[in-house]
Amino acid sequence: MPTTKEYLIRALEEHKDEVVIRVCNRLQKFSFSHYETICFEQHQERERQFLDVIITQLQNEQSDCLASYLEQLVDLRGNEGYSLKEVEEAFDMVEDTLWLVLSRYWPLEQSLLEGLSILRKLFQEIKNSLGELFLRDVLMMQRFENIRRKFDEYRNE
């Protein structure tokens, strides 16, 4: 009998298409956000990639794939004008959708609560990392602006 984590990974792989479609539908209806302006196909590509990262991270907790993914995501979304709140709300939608789909297909002989707890912990780590990465980028931009302002002051003397 597979462990709860192994079953979780298998369930994510087996129901990836349904999760992706459900998440994409929700994101396209995410009013007053950058997400509602993205075409469905681009949403699908992004969400498939994210689910692949989640699966890889669950398979190997020592992997740095999630950290690398989040760093790239923060850089991309920051450059595209997304706020931290928008990105966090999108991750909430993904997590909610995963819970919905997994609870629908989870077998009685496995612990659904344990599986959802594993996901909850992973998404909490994601949100903590997002906050730190967004803050790092903001602080770097402020330092750059301070340096540029000082340089402009120097040039104008």
C-alpha positions as a Markdown table, in Angstrom:
| # | Residue | x | y | z |
|---|---|---|---|---|
| 1 | Met | 0.0 | 0.0 | 0.0 |
| 2 | Pro | 1.5 | 3.4 | -1.0 |
| 3 | Thr | 2.2 | 6.0 | 1.7 |
| 4 | Thr | -0.1 | 9.1 | 1.8 |
| 5 | Lys | 2.6 | 11.2 | 0.1 |
| 6 | Glu | 3.0 | 8.6 | -2.7 |
| 7 | Tyr | -0.7 | 8.5 | -3.2 |
| 8 | Leu | -0.8 | 12.3 | -3.2 |
| 9 | Ile | 1.8 | 12.4 | -6.0 |
| 10 | Arg | 0.0 | 9.8 | -8.0 |
| 11 | Ala | -3.4 | 11.6 | -7.6 |
| 12 | Leu | -1.8 | 14.9 | -8.7 |
| 13 | Glu | -0.4 | 13.2 | -11.8 |
| 14 | Glu | -3.6 | 11.4 | -12.6 |
| 15 | His | -5.9 | 14.4 | -12.2 |
| 16 | Lys | -3.5 | 17.1 | -13.4 |
| 17 | Asp | -5.6 | 17.9 | -16.5 |
| 18 | Glu | -8.7 | 18.5 | -14.4 |
| 19 | Val | -6.9 | 20.6 | -11.9 |
| 20 | Val | -5.3 | 22.7 | -14.7 |
| 21 | Ile | -8.6 | 23.4 | -16.4 |
| 22 | Arg | -10.4 | 24.2 | -13.2 |
| 23 | Val | -7.6 | 26.6 | -12.0 |
| 24 | Cys | -7.4 | 28.3 | -15.4 |
| 25 | Asn | -11.1 | 28.9 | -15.4 |
| 26 | Arg | -10.9 | 30.5 | -12.0 |
| 27 | Leu | -7.9 | 32.6 | -12.9 |
| 28 | Gln | -9.6 | 33.9 | -16.0 |
| 29 | Lys | -12.5 | 35.1 | -13.8 |
| 30 | Phe | -10.1 | 36.8 | -11.3 |
| 31 | Ser | -11.6 | 40.3 | -11.6 |
| 32 | Phe | -9.4 | 43.4 | -11.7 |
| 33 | Ser | -6.2 | 41.3 | -11.9 |
| 34 | His | -3.5 | 40.7 | -14.4 |
| 35 | Tyr | -4.7 | 37.1 | -14.6 |
| 36 | Glu | -8.0 | 37.9 | -16.3 |
| 37 | Thr | -6.1 | 39.3 | -19.3 |
| 38 | Ile | -4.1 | 36.2 | -20.1 |
| 39 | Cys | -5.3 | 33.7 | -22.7 |
| 40 | Phe | -6.5 | 30.3 | -21.6 |
| 41 | Glu | -3.6 | 28.5 | -23.3 |
| 42 | Gln | -1.0 | 30.6 | -21.5 |
| 43 | His | -2.8 | 29.8 | -18.2 |
| 44 | Gln | -2.7 | 26.1 | -19.0 |
| 45 | Glu | 1.0 | 26.2 | -19.8 |
| 46 | Arg | 1.8 | 28.1 | -16.5 |
| 47 | Glu | -0.4 | 25.9 | -14.3 |
| 48 | Arg | 1.0 | 22.7 | -15.8 |
| 49 | Gln | 4.5 | 23.9 | -15.1 |
| 50 | Phe | 3.6 | 24.8 | -11.5 |
| 51 | Leu | 1.9 | 21.4 | -10.9 |
| 52 | Asp | 5.0 | 19.7 | -12.3 |
| 53 | Val | 7.1 | 21.7 | -9.8 |
| 54 | Ile | 4.8 | 20.7 | -7.0 |
| 55 | Ile | 5.0 | 17.0 | -7.9 |
| 56 | Thr | 8.8 | 17.1 | -8.2 |
| 57 | Gln | 9.1 | 18.9 | -4.9 |
| 58 | Leu | 6.9 | 16.2 | -3.2 |
| 59 | Gln | 9.0 | 13.5 | -4.8 |
| 60 | Asn | 12.2 | 14.9 | -3.6 |
| 61 | Glu | 12.0 | 17.4 | -0.7 |
| 62 | Gln | 15.7 | 18.1 | -1.1 |
| 63 | Ser | 15.1 | 19.4 | -4.6 |
| 64 | Asp | 15.6 | 23.2 | -5.2 |
| 65 | Cys | 13.1 | 23.2 | -8.1 |
| 66 | Leu | 10.4 | 25.0 | -6.0 |
| 67 | Ala | 12.8 | 27.6 | -4.8 |
| 68 | Ser | 14.1 | 28.2 | -8.3 |
| 69 | Tyr | 10.6 | 28.3 | -9.7 |
| 70 | Leu | 9.5 | 30.9 | -7.1 |
| 71 | Glu | 12.5 | 33.1 | -7.7 |
| 72 | Gln | 11.8 | 33.1 | -11.4 |
| 73 | Leu | 8.1 | 33.7 | -10.8 |
| 74 | Val | 8.6 | 36.7 | -8.6 |
| 75 | Asp | 11.0 | 38.2 | -11.1 |
| 76 | Leu | 8.5 | 37.6 | -14.0 |
| 77 | Arg | 5.4 | 38.7 | -12.2 |
| 78 | Gly | 7.1 | 41.7 | -10.6 |
| 79 | Asn | 8.3 | 42.9 | -14.1 |
| 80 | Glu | 4.7 | 42.3 | -15.4 |
| 81 | Gly | 3.3 | 44.6 | -12.7 |
| 82 | Tyr | 1.6 | 41.9 | -10.5 |
| 83 | Ser | 1.3 | 42.6 | -6.8 |
| 84 | Leu | 2.2 | 40.2 | -4.1 |
| 85 | Lys | -1.5 | 40.0 | -3.2 |
| 86 | Glu | -2.5 | 39.0 | -6.7 |
| 87 | Val | 0.1 | 36.2 | -6.8 |
| 88 | Glu | -0.9 | 35.0 | -3.3 |
| 89 | Glu | -4.6 | 34.9 | -4.3 |
| 90 | Ala | -3.8 | 32.9 | -7.4 |
| 91 | Phe | -1.9 | 30.4 | -5.3 |
| 92 | Asp | -4.9 | 30.2 | -2.9 |
| 93 | Met | -7.1 | 29.4 | -6.0 |
| 94 | Val | -4.7 | 26.6 | -7.0 |
| 95 | Glu | -4.6 | 25.2 | -3.4 |
| 96 | Asp | -8.4 | 25.3 | -3.1 |
| 97 | Thr | -8.8 | 23.6 | -6.5 |
| 98 | Leu | -6.4 | 20.9 | -5.5 |
| 99 | Trp | -8.3 | 20.3 | -2.3 |
| 100 | Leu | -11.6 | 20.1 | -4.2 |
| 101 | Val | -10.3 | 17.7 | -6.9 |
| 102 | Leu | -8.3 | 15.5 | -4.4 |
| 103 | Ser | -11.2 | 15.2 | -2.0 |
| 104 | Arg | -13.4 | 14.0 | -4.8 |
| 105 | Tyr | -11.1 | 11.2 | -5.8 |
| 106 | Trp | -9.3 | 10.2 | -2.6 |
| 107 | Pro | -9.9 | 6.6 | -1.7 |
| 108 | Leu | -11.4 | 5.7 | 1.7 |
| 109 | Glu | -8.4 | 3.6 | 2.7 |
| 110 | Gln | -6.1 | 6.6 | 2.5 |
| 111 | Ser | -6.0 | 9.5 | 5.0 |
| 112 | Leu | -7.4 | 12.5 | 3.1 |
| 113 | Leu | -6.7 | 14.8 | 6.1 |
| 114 | Glu | -3.0 | 13.7 | 6.0 |
| 115 | Gly | -2.8 | 14.3 | 2.3 |
| 116 | Leu | -4.4 | 17.7 | 2.5 |
| 117 | Ser | -2.1 | 18.6 | 5.4 |
| 118 | Ile | 0.9 | 17.8 | 3.3 |
| 119 | Leu | -0.4 | 20.2 | 0.6 |
| 120 | Arg | -1.3 | 22.9 | 3.2 |
| 121 | Lys | 2.3 | 22.8 | 4.5 |
| 122 | Leu | 3.8 | 23.0 | 1.0 |
| 123 | Phe | 1.6 | 26.0 | 0.1 |
| 124 | Gln | 2.4 | 27.7 | 3.4 |
| 125 | Glu | 6.1 | 27.4 | 2.5 |
| 126 | Ile | 5.3 | 28.8 | -0.9 |
| 127 | Lys | 3.6 | 31.8 | 0.5 |
| 128 | Asn | 6.4 | 32.5 | 3.0 |
| 129 | Ser | 8.9 | 32.3 | 0.2 |
| 130 | Leu | 6.8 | 34.6 | -2.0 |
| 131 | Gly | 6.6 | 37.2 | 0.7 |
| 132 | Glu | 10.4 | 37.2 | 1.3 |
| 133 | Leu | 11.2 | 37.2 | -2.4 |
| 134 | Phe | 8.8 | 40.1 | -3.2 |
| 135 | Leu | 10.2 | 42.1 | -0.2 |
| 136 | Arg | 13.8 | 41.4 | -1.4 |
| 137 | Asp | 12.9 | 42.8 | -4.8 |
| 138 | Val | 11.2 | 45.9 | -3.4 |
| 139 | Leu | 14.2 | 46.6 | -1.2 |
| 140 | Met | 16.6 | 46.2 | -4.1 |
| 141 | Met | 14.5 | 48.6 | -6.2 |
| 142 | Gln | 14.5 | 51.1 | -3.4 |
| 143 | Arg | 18.3 | 50.9 | -3.0 |
| 144 | Phe | 18.7 | 51.3 | -6.8 |
| 145 | Glu | 16.4 | 54.4 | -6.7 |
| 146 | Asn | 18.4 | 55.9 | -3.8 |
| 147 | Ile | 21.7 | 55.3 | -5.7 |
| 148 | Arg | 20.2 | 56.8 | -8.9 |
| 149 | Arg | 18.8 | 59.8 | -7.0 |
| 150 | Lys | 22.3 | 60.4 | -5.4 |
| 151 | Phe | 23.9 | 60.1 | -8.7 |
| 152 | Asp | 21.5 | 62.7 | -10.2 |
| 153 | Glu | 22.1 | 65.0 | -7.3 |
| 154 | Tyr | 25.9 | 64.7 | -7.8 |
| 155 | Arg | 25.5 | 65.4 | -11.5 |
| 156 | Asn | 23.4 | 68.5 | -10.8 |
| 157 | Glu | 25.9 | 70.0 | -8.4 |
